[in-house]
């Protein structure tokens, strides 16, 4: 969606269209997730009602450069446009991906998502009301952001119905960064969207139950509430897989690579008490945050999340799923974002292993194939 969102109101889709002239539904789409330490790329195609995984690829920053793909500046993570575009191009060429249409998934620390209520009004009145109320809920001036939103509750025109809005705000500078990366990589940018929305699309599908989706990334974690396929709450918290590695390295006097290997291979199931105890202590604040969010949601909506989905690179930490099950007494899943796609059966085990890291890229690509 362009910055002039009053002229681009769309109640059904929730994307920031970085190039309004590209508002089409192609048969192939590339989804790209640019993280701090790696870039994940997924190419999907649509034939009738089915969707096929055409290709995928990943590149880690340390394999090419001494610096990460994002620079920390003024408290935000800005893209290193030149390095990112080169890395994206390298993955595309290596995987022989020819599709140019692309949607970028924007991480939570570069976006702002919130939900709020408006009084009863007509559908025609909604866009202007959202725009003028947005400034109360986002930390940046509205003029410096690109906004999009979706109606997630209530009926426009019903004088007895309050309206629930889910709002996404992305700084204009962030949108411009992704436009620059796409141009330098020789891609046609279809849209950018908040990572939380891409994740929700990957897993909500036809699930009509309320779920809590926890995405544990390298740099941060998001806790999302999805109800009847709609993302209705999204929270970003300061918990990351990199913290676990750093703390293990410090506690055991190890190098980063060795500590990361211990974390990924042994995790909470380690027989070495120093390792498991350190990790349990670090995970406790995440448990507390999830409990608080679920309790607040129940108090506000009178609903409970029936299951917790874990995704992101750290979701596969040995013992984490079992520990969550003991603590929350709920169904805990690590869903496979590739599960409903067509692909050669021989790839099944490999895809299941990497799926948590590719959830956002897959969700972004799926968004470009929706009709």
Phi, psi and omega per residue, in radians:
X1 nan 2.429 3.132
X2 -1.338 2.886 3.137
X3 -1.011 -0.474 3.118
X4 -1.453 1.261 -2.938
X5 -1.291 -0.292 3.108
X6 -1.124 -0.440 3.137
X7 -1.618 -0.026 -3.052
X8 -2.213 0.497 -3.092
X9 -1.054 2.250 3.089
X10 -2.468 1.915 -3.036
X11 -1.320 -0.313 -3.020
X12 -1.673 -0.673 -3.131
X13 -1.823 2.703 -3.141
X14 -2.332 1.475 3.078
X15 -2.288 2.735 2.936
X16 -1.694 1.826 -3.085
X17 -1.357 1.847 -3.104
X18 -1.335 -0.295 3.118
X19 -2.458 1.527 -3.063
X20 -0.972 -0.443 3.139
X21 -1.220 -0.234 -3.109
X22 -1.779 0.481 -3.106
X23 -1.410 1.340 3.136
X24 -2.331 3.054 3.122
X25 -2.113 1.566 -3.080
X26 -1.244 2.892 3.104
X27 -1.484 -0.249 3.060
X28 -2.339 2.521 -3.134
X29 -2.560 2.494 3.066
X30 -1.869 2.271 3.032
X31 -1.891 2.327 -3.102
X32 -2.239 2.257 3.101
X33 -2.003 1.930 -3.125
X34 -1.730 1.814 3.104
X35 -1.619 -3.070 3.121
X36 -1.247 -0.670 -3.033
X37 -1.937 -0.241 -3.126
X38 -2.672 2.851 3.086
X39 -2.153 2.221 3.108
X40 -1.964 2.373 -3.105
X41 -2.263 2.335 3.120
X42 -2.287 2.319 3.062
X43 -1.977 2.169 3.138
X44 -2.124 2.705 3.034
X45 -2.275 2.747 -3.134
X46 -2.165 2.213 3.059
X47 -2.309 1.854 -3.034
X48 1.169 -2.255 3.140
X49 -1.584 -0.208 -3.095
X50 -1.553 2.698 3.113
X51 -2.247 2.385 -3.042
X52 -2.048 2.378 2.998
X53 -1.384 1.881 -3.114
X54 -1.433 -0.724 -3.093
X55 -2.936 2.889 3.092
X56 -2.750 2.808 3.128
X57 -2.906 2.792 3.139
X58 -2.518 2.556 3.038
X59 -2.424 2.377 3.136
X60 -1.751 2.512 -3.039
X61 -1.063 -0.665 -3.060
X62 -1.214 -0.269 3.123
X63 -1.368 -0.259 -3.132
X64 -2.104 -0.708 -2.983
X65 -2.318 2.842 3.081
X66 -1.453 -0.299 -3.113
X67 -1.881 2.741 3.123
X68 -1.290 2.995 -3.129
X69 -1.283 -0.252 3.121
X70 -2.188 2.455 3.082
X71 -1.779 2.342 3.088
X72 -1.448 2.064 -3.120
X73 -2.542 2.167 3.123
X74 0.959 0.671 3.046
X75 1.414 0.003 3.117
X76 -2.118 2.929 -3.107
X77 -1.912 1.744 -3.089
X78 -1.564 2.511 3.114
X79 -1.184 2.457 2.937
X80 -1.548 1.479 -2.907
X81 -0.908 -0.778 -3.073
X82 -1.129 -0.858 -3.117
X83 -1.161 -0.695 -3.137
X84 -1.113 -0.800 -3.116
X85 -1.097 -0.671 3.103
X86 -1.147 -0.735 -3.137
X87 -1.153 -0.769 3.107
X88 -1.028 -0.801 -3.139
X89 -1.087 -0.664 -3.142
X90 -1.101 -0.746 3.127
X91 -1.156 -0.779 -3.136
X92 -1.042 -0.758 -3.130
X93 -1.200 -0.735 -3.122
X94 -1.111 -0.700 -3.123
X95 -1.503 -0.048 -3.127
X96 1.003 0.765 3.087
X97 -1.540 2.067 -3.095
X98 -1.716 -0.326 -3.116
X99 -1.049 2.318 -3.115
X100 -1.750 -0.440 -3.121
X101 -1.183 2.246 -3.032
X102 -2.445 2.537 2.945
X103 -2.124 2.276 3.092
X104 -1.677 2.382 2.987
X105 -1.600 2.164 -3.080
X106 -1.738 2.157 -3.056
X107 -1.110 2.797 -3.038
X108 -1.054 -0.543 -3.100
X109 -1.335 -0.044 3.064
X110 -1.998 0.135 3.134
X111 -2.349 2.990 3.037
X112 -2.404 2.158 3.129
X113 -2.092 2.403 3.091
X114 -2.689 2.889 3.062
X115 -2.288 2.588 -3.136
X116 -2.742 2.976 -3.111
X117 -1.923 2.586 3.012
X118 -2.147 2.687 3.099
X119 -1.219 2.916 3.127
X120 -0.961 2.400 3.093
X121 -2.859 3.010 -3.132
X122 -1.449 2.884 3.105
X123 -1.059 -0.647 -3.123
X124 -1.167 -0.519 -3.119
X125 -1.431 -0.307 -3.007
X126 -1.055 -0.895 -3.053
X127 -0.960 -0.801 -3.127
X128 -1.173 -0.660 3.134
X129 -1.135 -0.730 3.108
X130 -1.082 -0.805 -3.095
X131 -1.035 -0.800 -3.068
X132 -1.381 -0.260 3.058
X133 -1.666 -0.264 -3.063
X134 -1.032 -0.634 -3.072
X135 -1.068 -0.375 3.125
X136 -1.318 -0.295 -2.965
X137 -2.075 -0.122 3.136
X138 -2.069 2.585 -3.034
X139 -1.395 -0.173 -3.124
X140 -1.913 2.716 3.037
X141 -1.028 2.446 -3.122
X142 -1.001 -0.587 -3.115
X143 -1.182 -0.291 -3.127
X144 -1.753 0.140 -3.104
X145 -2.257 2.777 2.978
X146 -1.854 2.215 -3.006
X147 -1.948 2.610 2.928
X148 -2.620 2.821 -3.052
X149 -2.761 2.924 3.117
X150 -2.532 2.469 3.034
X151 -1.370 2.086 -3.099
X152 -2.006 0.016 3.117
X153 -2.922 2.537 3.139
X154 1.638 2.949 -3.109
X155 -2.202 2.005 3.095
X156 -1.014 2.397 3.131
X157 1.639 -0.283 3.092
X158 -1.503 1.977 -3.047
X159 -1.191 -0.209 3.122
X160 -1.786 0.029 -2.987
X161 -1.919 1.977 2.985
X162 -1.228 2.629 -3.058
X163 -1.935 2.256 3.121
X164 -1.752 2.265 -3.067
X165 -2.059 2.369 2.961
X166 -1.870 2.125 -3.018
X167 -1.997 2.403 3.044
X168 -2.106 2.304 3.079
X169 -2.222 2.241 3.093
X170 -2.156 2.228 3.120
X171 -0.962 2.440 3.135
X172 -0.989 -0.626 3.138
X173 -1.088 -0.653 3.119
X174 -1.137 -0.779 3.103
X175 -1.037 -0.756 -3.141
X176 -1.120 -0.629 3.090
X177 -1.071 -0.792 -3.132
X178 -1.187 -0.609 3.054
X179 -1.078 -0.736 3.141
X180 -1.139 -0.751 3.132
X181 -1.067 -0.803 -3.137
X182 -1.052 -0.780 -3.124
X183 -1.101 -0.797 -3.123
X184 -1.181 -0.474 3.138
X185 -1.563 0.005 3.126
X186 1.293 0.546 -3.123
X187 -1.914 2.796 3.071
X188 -1.845 1.891 -3.048
X189 -1.322 2.036 3.120
X190 -1.478 -0.802 -3.116
X191 -2.931 2.882 2.906
X192 -2.128 2.597 3.111
X193 -2.582 2.707 3.130
X194 -1.077 2.416 -3.123
X195 -0.957 -0.666 -3.119
X196 -1.040 -0.642 3.135
X197 -1.222 -0.701 3.105
X198 -1.106 -0.725 3.123
X199 -1.124 -0.753 3.140
X200 -1.071 -0.691 3.136
X201 -1.150 -0.622 -3.130
X202 -1.115 -0.582 -2.954
X203 -2.045 -0.416 -3.085
X204 -1.183 -0.894 3.116
X205 0.754 -2.139 -3.108
X206 -1.654 0.153 -3.116
X207 -1.226 1.986 -3.117
X208 -1.590 -0.053 3.136
X209 -1.460 2.830 3.103
X210 -1.480 2.233 -3.135
X211 -2.254 2.704 3.025
X212 -1.899 2.096 -3.116
X213 -1.863 2.049 -3.105
X214 -1.922 2.006 -3.127
X215 -1.848 1.901 -3.091
X216 -1.760 1.813 -3.087
X217 -1.739 -3.085 3.124
X218 -1.204 -0.641 -3.010
X219 -1.871 -0.444 -3.110
X220 -2.821 3.057 3.134
X221 -2.288 2.436 3.017
X222 -2.011 2.491 3.074
X223 -2.056 2.027 -3.003
X224 -2.104 2.454 3.054
X225 -1.889 2.152 -3.140
X226 -2.067 2.176 -3.116
X227 -2.245 2.155 -3.125
X228 0.911 0.791 3.068
X229 1.296 -0.010 3.118
X230 -1.760 2.319 2.984
X231 -1.333 2.045 -3.057
X232 -2.029 -0.326 3.069
X233 -2.478 2.462 3.082
X234 -2.562 2.206 -3.106
X235 -2.203 2.389 3.068
X236 -1.878 2.274 -3.124
X237 -2.228 2.775 -3.083
X238 -1.503 1.210 3.062
X239 -2.412 2.302 -3.041
X240 -2.604 2.680 3.106
X241 -1.067 -0.559 -3.138
X242 -1.130 -0.517 3.106
X243 -1.137 -0.679 3.136
X244 -1.108 -0.777 3.135
X245 -1.105 -0.796 -3.119
X246 -1.074 -0.754 -3.114
X247 -1.181 -0.684 3.079
X248 -1.111 -0.747 3.135
X249 -1.059 -0.736 -3.126
X250 -1.208 -0.761 -3.083
X251 -1.192 -0.591 -3.050
X252 -1.825 -0.047 -3.129
X253 1.162 0.673 -3.101
X254 -1.894 2.860 3.000
X255 -1.321 2.866 -3.074
X256 -1.037 -0.812 -3.086
X257 -1.109 -0.735 -3.133
X258 -1.168 -0.721 3.123
X259 -1.145 -0.679 3.137
X260 -1.147 -0.664 3.110
X261 -1.147 -0.734 3.088
X262 -1.073 -0.780 -3.139
X263 -1.029 -0.842 -3.060
X264 -1.275 -0.537 -3.065
X265 -1.585 -0.594 -3.057
X266 -1.950 -0.801 3.087
X267 0.928 -2.415 -3.109
X268 -1.258 -0.235 -3.114
X269 -1.596 0.055 -3.097
X270 -1.047 2.434 3.086
X271 -1.367 -0.218 3.098
X272 -1.499 1.944 -3.041
X273 -0.983 -0.627 -3.105
X274 -1.080 -0.602 3.131
X275 -1.314 -0.937 -3.090
X276 -1.109 -0.716 -3.129
X277 -1.113 -0.741 3.115
X278 -1.049 -0.776 -3.103
X279 -1.211 -0.710 3.109
X280 -1.046 -0.748 3.139
X281 -1.115 -0.664 -3.115
X282 -1.273 -0.547 -3.108
X283 -1.378 -0.374 -3.093
X284 -0.958 -0.764 3.110
X285 -1.056 -0.582 3.086
X286 -1.148 -0.748 3.100
X287 -1.024 -0.790 -3.128
X288 -1.060 -0.772 -3.127
X289 -1.111 -0.768 -3.136
X290 -1.101 -0.749 3.113
X291 -1.042 -0.755 -3.122
X292 -1.121 -0.785 -3.120
X293 -1.128 -0.741 3.122
X294 -1.149 -0.664 3.116
X295 -1.165 -0.750 3.114
X296 -1.098 -0.706 3.136
X297 -1.118 -0.737 3.123
X298 -1.114 -0.695 -3.132
X299 -1.152 -0.672 -3.097
X300 -1.395 -0.700 -2.996
X301 -1.921 -0.241 -3.103
X302 1.236 0.432 -3.128
X303 -2.216 2.658 3.048
X304 -2.015 2.499 3.026
X305 -1.264 2.161 -3.083
X306 -1.336 -0.353 -3.102
X307 -2.628 2.760 3.038
X308 -2.061 2.174 3.076
X309 -1.766 2.335 3.086
X310 -1.908 2.322 3.074
X311 -2.534 -3.130 -3.044
X312 1.605 2.842 -3.039
X313 -1.032 -0.486 -3.089
X314 -1.608 -0.065 -3.102
X315 -1.134 -0.397 -3.141
X316 -1.543 0.190 3.104
X317 -0.936 2.130 -3.097
X318 -0.924 2.196 3.110
X319 1.597 -0.202 -3.065
X320 -1.183 -0.794 -3.131
X321 -1.052 -0.780 -3.134
X322 -1.126 -0.684 3.139
X323 -1.150 -0.729 3.088
X324 -1.068 -0.679 3.124
X325 -1.089 -0.712 3.117
X326 -1.150 -0.705 -3.052
X327 -1.322 -0.811 -2.987
X328 -1.665 -0.234 -3.137
X329 0.948 0.704 3.116
X330 -2.270 2.938 3.023
X331 -1.225 2.124 -3.141
X332 -1.939 2.162 -3.105
X333 -2.194 2.620 2.923
X334 -2.004 1.507 -2.993
X335 -1.217 2.738 -3.119
X336 -1.790 1.963 -3.093
X337 -1.165 -0.287 3.135
X338 -1.619 -0.040 -2.941
X339 -0.992 -0.685 -3.067
X340 -1.639 0.126 -3.132
X341 -1.685 2.735 3.048
X342 -1.542 2.340 3.100
X343 -2.856 2.821 -3.142
X344 -1.061 2.276 -3.106
X345 -0.939 -0.513 -3.106
X346 -1.099 -0.342 -3.131
X347 -1.530 -0.088 -2.996
X348 -0.892 -0.935 -3.085
X349 -1.157 -0.689 3.130
X350 -1.126 -0.757 -3.124
X351 -1.172 -0.683 3.117
X352 -1.061 -0.629 -3.121
X353 -1.215 -0.702 -3.068
X354 -1.621 -0.168 -3.023
X355 -0.880 -0.804 -3.104
X356 -0.983 -0.533 -3.132
X357 -1.416 -0.307 -3.064
X358 -1.847 0.166 -3.056
X359 -1.074 -0.780 -3.093
X360 -1.196 -0.761 3.131
X361 -1.095 -0.705 3.123
X362 -1.143 -0.766 3.120
X363 -1.090 -0.679 3.111
X364 -1.111 -0.800 3.130
X365 -1.099 -0.694 3.102
X366 -1.039 -0.650 -3.138
X367 -1.054 -0.577 3.138
X368 -1.367 -0.182 -3.138
X369 -1.827 0.036 3.134
X370 -1.278 2.546 3.116
X371 -2.019 nan nan
